[in-house]
Structure formats: C-alpha cells, structure tokens
Amino acid sequence: MALYAELHRHLGGSVVPRILWRYLQRSESELIQRFTGYADFEDFYTRPRNTLDEYLELHTLVESVQTAEALPYFIYRLVRGAYIFENLAYLELRYTPYLRTPDHLSQSQRIEAMAEIVEIVGKASQIHEYPIVTSQILCMHSKLPYAVNRAIVEVAAQFREYVCAIDVAGGDNHYGERLEEFIELYAYARSLGLNTTGHLYETREGCYPELLPYLMRIGHGIQIPIHYPHLLKEVADRQQCLEVCPTTYLKTGTLEELSQLKIVFDRCFEAGVDIAICTDNAGLHNVRLPFEYETLLTHDIIGFQELQACQDAAFRHAFAWPHNQRPASLLNGLLKPAMDLSDRHPVAVN
C-alpha cells in the first residue's frame, strides 16, 4: 500500500459531488431546486472558474449545509474515502469554524459556538474503521473581522488535541489592506506555540513578503519560484514547505496549463525547498491525491525520484505526524486493531 500525507485539504471543498447531492436530497434542501438533476449539479460544482474569487464562492454553498448536526455525516464519508480510495495515512483538514456556526446568532454567540464545532470535527474524525491520523487547521478569513480572527487563534490554542495549526484563507489578493492585522495575529499565534501556514503567493495579487517570516509552511506559494525566485533561499533557510495543489490552478484560472508548474518544481528542488503535493479541494475537483501525483508524472513535470521526495516532504512537514516513526511502521500499528474483525461493529452508511 502506497502511503500519502495530505497537508492542504479544505473541509468545505472535500465533499465529493455525489455525497453532497445525496445529502441535499435527504435533507430536502432548497438548494437542490436550483438544478435539473445530478448531472447539472456536478457540472456546476466541478467546472473551472475564471478567477480565484469566483472559485471560492463555491465554498459558501457547502459551508451553509455543514452545520453542527451535519458535520459527522460529511466527515465520516470524507475519511472513509480518503482511507479506501487514496491510501492516506495522514490528513489535515482546514476550515473556518465561525462559518459553521448558525448565522442567525450574534457575533459573540457565534464565537462561543466555535468550540463546539472544533470538538465535533475532532471527534467525528476519529474513526476506528479507517485509522488515519487526522488533525485540524483553523482558518482565519480575509472577510471576517479582527475580533473573530483573534478568537479563532485562541480556540486553536484551547483545543491542541484536535488542532495542529492556524491558517488564513479567503483569497490572498484580499490581505493587502489588513496586512498589519494579519502579521499581528500570526505573531500572536506563534507566541502561543501554534504552528502556522497561510494561503500566500497563490496568485500574482497575493504576494506579501512581510508575512513569510511568520509561516512554517506556505499554502500554495507557486508565485515564489515563478516570479520571485530570489526569495527561494530565504524559504529554504527557514525550512518552509510549499503546499502545491496542481488541479486548483487550472480550476481557478491561475495557470493556463499544468506544464507551467514544471518551473515551480525545478527551481524549488534546485534551491532545496520542499514541496508537498496536495489536493486543496478534492471534492470540487473530483480528483484524489494519488491522481495529482500521477498527473504530474504523466505530464513530465516530475519524475519518480521527485515524487518520492514530495511524499517524504509531506510526512516530514506534517504538523501532527509522530516524527519519531516512519509512515509504514505507524500505519502497520494502526491497522492491527482495524483488522481484528471480532470487535468491529460495522455501520450501515452510504
């Protein structure tokens, strides 16, 4: 069994089209009335968008149904698929907990409700049948006020058993006017001992070198090797890893073709910068992690030696992976209880 670690996957974008469609049917959601049938829905959900902002609007559709009551439903199916179809040994799920709280509540009430969301996601991710090591990355958001983003950092520090890091999301082209604010929040997170990553240098409009020193990993970061290769030495010196999500850049219109990523890998390997290959939004793309690797291979963007280097980098930079153990040895230990059929209690779900 090939083993993979997934470092950049959004909870909102992880729901595959068929699972989301079935949920909308069963819950008799009004959203389903917007589509003539599943084929129409799948086309809308997975087709490429012209810009990152247009692409991110899809997250609001899923966030609206990922309530406290519905989250276990989605997470069970997410983890099941990741284990069975992707051979994942490790998974970091990132999301903004505030956006899973009821929107009819006041801001202070929604802030208080975030703790429950984090606990629900944490407990729902621990599935005996599918023994993947999981952890959460809580995302601050470019469209949320300072008080909410600061509360997200504090909730992350409160629930270290479930949360491994802090992120900022919402489109890196929107950080500029609030740059000092995000620098302060990242410094605060580091002072609390939290790991940090952040959506940065994904687009030409989202390049802020001022934020780089506060990050332990860089979400995307592809514009650094493409347009700012002089920064690669600093990235290497800080031992920062780029979380590269190939299909995303085609879906958002950031890149016109996959071959443009070759310079990203070539320059990063030459500079000694690690890359972890990720899916970002596996459900929105209808693409699983092993396929991301395969696509890069078949397009001659990387070779098998580079593939292995990226697989190793993903485990090495995983925030919650027990680094004193090799991936295979830990997975074997995890599989033993799962393979003891005498104490398993199957759950009838689909």
C-alpha positions in Angstrom: 0.0 0.0 0.0 1.4 3.4 -1.0 1.1 5.9 1.8 0.2 9.5 1.5 0.1 12.5 3.7 -2.4 15.3 2.8 -1.4 18.7 4.2 -3.8 21.0 2.4 -7.4 20.0 2.1 -10.4 22.2 2.9 -13.3 20.7 4.7 -15.7 22.6 2.6 -14.1 21.5 -0.7 -13.6 17.9 0.4 -17.2 16.7 -0.2 -17.4 14.8 -3.5 -20.3 15.8 -5.7 -22.4 12.6 -5.2 -22.2 12.7 -1.4 -23.2 16.4 -1.3 -26.1 15.7 -3.8 -27.4 12.8 -1.6 -27.3 15.0 1.4 -29.2 17.7 -0.3 -31.8 15.2 -1.4 -32.2 13.6 2.1 -32.3 16.9 3.9 -34.8 18.3 1.3 -32.6 21.3 1.0 -33.9 24.2 -1.1 -30.5 24.3 -2.8 -31.5 21.3 -4.8 -34.2 23.2 -6.6 -31.5 25.2 -8.5 -30.6 22.2 -10.5 -32.4 20.0 -13.0 -30.7 16.8 -11.7 -27.4 15.4 -10.6 -25.6 15.9 -13.9 -26.5 19.6 -13.9 -25.3 19.8 -10.3 -22.0 18.0 -10.9 -21.2 20.2 -13.9 -21.8 23.4 -11.8 -19.9 22.1 -8.8 -16.7 20.9 -10.6 -16.3 23.1 -13.7 -13.4 25.5 -13.9 -13.9 29.1 -12.8 -12.3 32.3 -14.3 -10.9 33.7 -11.1 -10.0 32.6 -7.6 -12.7 34.8 -6.1 -15.3 33.1 -8.3 -14.0 29.7 -7.3 -14.1 30.5 -3.6 -17.8 31.3 -3.8 -18.4 27.5 -4.1 -17.2 27.2 -0.5 -20.2 29.2 0.7 -22.6 26.6 -0.8 -21.0 23.8 1.3 -20.5 25.9 4.4 -24.2 26.6 4.6 -25.0 22.9 5.0 -22.0 21.9 7.1 -23.9 22.6 10.4 -23.0 21.1 13.7 -25.6 18.4 13.1 -24.4 17.6 9.6 -20.7 17.6 10.1 -20.4 14.0 11.3 -22.2 12.8 8.2 -19.7 14.6 5.9 -16.6 13.8 7.8 -17.3 10.0 8.1 -17.6 9.8 4.3 -14.6 12.0 3.8 -12.3 9.9 6.0 -13.8 6.7 4.6 -13.0 7.8 1.0 -9.5 9.1 2.0 -8.6 5.7 3.5 -10.1 3.4 1.0 -9.5 5.2 -2.3 -6.5 7.4 -1.5 -4.4 5.3 0.9 -4.0 8.3 3.2 -2.1 7.7 6.4 -2.3 11.3 7.5 -4.9 14.1 6.8 -5.0 17.7 7.9 -8.4 19.3 7.4 -8.7 23.0 7.3 -11.7 25.2 7.7 -13.1 28.3 9.3 -15.1 27.2 12.4 -17.0 30.5 12.6 -18.6 29.8 9.2 -20.1 26.5 10.5 -22.0 28.3 13.3 -25.6 29.4 12.9 -25.7 32.8 11.1 -28.8 34.0 13.0 -26.7 34.2 16.2 -24.8 37.4 17.2 -21.1 37.6 16.6 -20.3 36.9 20.2 -22.6 33.9 20.3 -21.1 32.5 17.1 -17.6 33.0 18.6 -18.7 31.0 21.6 -20.1 28.3 19.4 -16.8 27.7 17.5 -15.5 25.5 20.3 -18.4 23.0 19.8 -17.6 22.9 16.1 -14.0 22.1 16.7 -14.9 19.3 19.1 -17.5 17.8 16.7 -14.9 17.8 13.8 -12.3 16.3 16.1 -14.4 13.5 17.5 -16.0 12.7 14.1 -12.6 12.3 12.5 -11.5 9.6 14.9 -13.0 6.5 13.1 -11.8 3.1 14.3 -12.7 1.5 10.9 -10.5 3.9 9.0 -7.3 4.6 11.1 -6.0 7.8 9.6 -4.0 10.2 11.7 -6.1 13.4 11.5 -5.8 16.9 12.7 -7.4 20.3 12.1 -6.0 23.6 10.8 -8.3 26.5 11.8 -8.5 29.3 9.1 -8.7 32.9 9.9 -10.5 34.6 7.0 -9.9 37.8 5.0 -13.6 38.7 5.1 -14.0 38.2 8.9 -13.4 41.0 11.4 -10.3 41.1 13.6 -12.2 40.0 16.8 -13.4 36.8 15.1 -10.0 36.0 13.6 -8.3 36.6 17.0 -10.9 34.3 18.6 -10.1 31.6 16.0 -6.4 31.7 17.1 -7.5 31.4 20.7 -9.8 28.4 20.0 -6.9 26.7 18.2 -4.7 27.2 21.3 -7.5 25.9 23.5 -8.0 22.6 21.6 -4.5 21.4 20.9 -5.7 17.8 21.0 -7.6 18.4 17.8 -5.9 21.5 16.2 -2.4 21.5 14.8 -2.1 24.9 13.2 -3.5 28.3 12.1 -4.1 29.5 8.5 -5.5 32.5 6.7 -7.9 31.9 3.8 -10.4 33.9 1.7 -8.3 34.7 -1.3 -4.7 36.0 -0.9 -5.5 39.1 -3.1 -7.6 40.5 -0.2 -4.9 40.7 2.5 -3.2 43.9 1.5 -5.4 46.5 3.4 -5.2 44.3 6.6 -1.6 43.2 6.3 -0.5 44.6 9.7 -3.6 42.9 11.3 -2.6 39.5 10.0 1.0 40.0 10.9 -0.1 40.7 14.5 -2.4 37.7 14.5 0.3 35.4 13.3 2.8 36.7 15.8 0.1 36.1 18.5 -0.3 32.5 17.2 3.4 31.9 17.3 3.6 33.3 20.9 1.0 30.7 21.9 3.1 28.0 20.4 0.9 27.3 17.4 2.1 26.1 14.1 1.4 28.3 11.1 0.6 28.1 7.5 -1.1 30.5 5.2 -2.6 30.9 1.7 0.1 33.1 0.1 1.8 33.7 -3.2 -1.0 31.7 -4.9 -1.9 34.5 -7.3 0.1 37.4 -8.7 -2.0 39.7 -6.5 -1.4 37.8 -3.3 2.4 38.2 -2.8 3.2 39.6 0.6 6.9 39.0 1.7 6.1 40.7 5.1 4.0 37.6 6.1 6.6 35.0 5.1 8.7 35.1 8.3 5.6 34.1 10.4 4.8 31.0 8.4 6.1 27.5 9.0 4.6 26.3 5.7 3.3 28.2 2.7 -0.1 27.4 1.3 0.5 27.2 -2.5 3.4 29.7 -2.8 3.8 28.9 -6.5 4.4 32.6 -7.5 7.7 32.5 -5.5 9.6 30.2 -7.8 7.8 31.5 -10.9 8.1 35.3 -10.4 10.2 35.8 -7.2 12.9 33.1 -7.3 15.2 35.4 -5.3 13.1 34.5 -2.3 13.8 30.8 -2.5 17.0 31.0 -0.5 15.1 32.6 2.4 12.3 30.0 2.1 14.9 27.2 2.2 16.8 28.7 5.1 13.5 28.8 7.1 12.8 25.2 6.1 9.4 26.2 4.8 7.5 23.8 2.7 5.2 24.8 -0.2 1.8 23.1 -0.3 1.3 22.8 -4.0 -2.2 21.9 -5.3 -1.9 21.3 -9.1 -5.5 20.9 -10.1 -6.5 24.1 -8.2 -4.5 26.4 -10.5 -6.4 25.1 -13.6 -9.8 25.4 -11.8 -9.2 29.0 -10.7 -7.6 30.3 -13.9 -4.3 31.0 -12.0 -2.4 28.8 -14.6 -3.4 28.1 -18.2 -1.8 24.6 -18.3 -0.2 22.2 -15.9 3.2 22.4 -17.7 3.6 25.8 -16.1 4.3 24.0 -12.8 7.5 22.5 -14.1 9.5 25.6 -13.3 8.0 25.5 -9.8 9.3 22.0 -9.1 12.6 22.5 -10.9 13.5 25.7 -9.1 12.4 24.5 -5.7 14.4 21.3 -5.9 17.4 23.2 -7.1 17.1 25.6 -4.2 16.4 22.9 -1.6 12.8 24.0 -1.0 10.5 21.1 0.0 7.1 20.7 -1.8 4.2 18.7 -0.5 1.7 17.8 -3.3 -1.9 18.3 -2.1 -5.5 18.4 -3.4 -6.8 21.6 -1.8 -10.5 20.8 -2.7 -10.7 17.2 -3.7 -14.5 17.2 -3.9 -14.7 20.4 -6.0 -12.1 18.9 -8.4 -13.4 15.3 -8.3 -9.7 14.4 -8.0 -8.0 12.3 -5.3 -4.4 12.8 -4.1 -2.8 9.8 -5.9 -4.1 11.2 -9.2 -2.4 14.5 -8.5 0.9 12.6 -8.3 0.1 10.6 -11.4 -0.8 13.6 -13.4 2.4 15.4 -12.6 4.3 12.2 -13.6 2.5 11.7 -16.9 3.0 15.3 -17.9 6.7 15.0 -17.2 6.6 17.7 -14.6 8.3 15.4 -12.0 10.0 12.0 -12.2 9.7 9.2 -9.7 12.6 10.4 -7.7 10.9 13.8 -7.2 7.7 12.0 -6.5 9.3 10.2 -3.6 10.9 13.4 -2.4 7.4 15.1 -2.3 5.9 12.1 -0.5 8.6 12.2 2.1 8.4 16.0 2.5 4.6 15.8 3.2 5.3 13.5 6.2 8.3 15.5 7.3 6.3 18.8 7.4 3.1 17.3 8.8 2.3 19.2 11.9 0.7 16.4 13.9 2.5 13.4 12.5 4.7 11.5 15.1 8.0 12.2 13.5 9.9 9.6 15.5 8.1 6.9 13.5 8.3 6.1 9.8 5.0 6.1 7.9 4.8 2.4 7.2 5.6 1.4 10.8 3.0 3.6 12.3 0.4 2.5 9.7 1.0 -1.1 10.5 0.4 -0.4 14.2 -2.8 1.4 13.3 -4.1 -1.4 11.1 -3.8 -4.1 13.7 -7.0 -3.1 15.7 -8.8 -2.3 12.4 -8.1 -5.8 11.1 -9.4 -7.6 14.2 -12.9 -8.4 12.9 -14.1 -9.8 16.2 -14.5 -6.4 17.8 -15.7 -4.4 14.8 -19.2 -3.0 14.6 -20.0 -2.1 11.0 -22.2 0.9 10.5 -24.6 0.8 7.6 -24.0 4.0 5.7 -23.7 5.1 2.1 
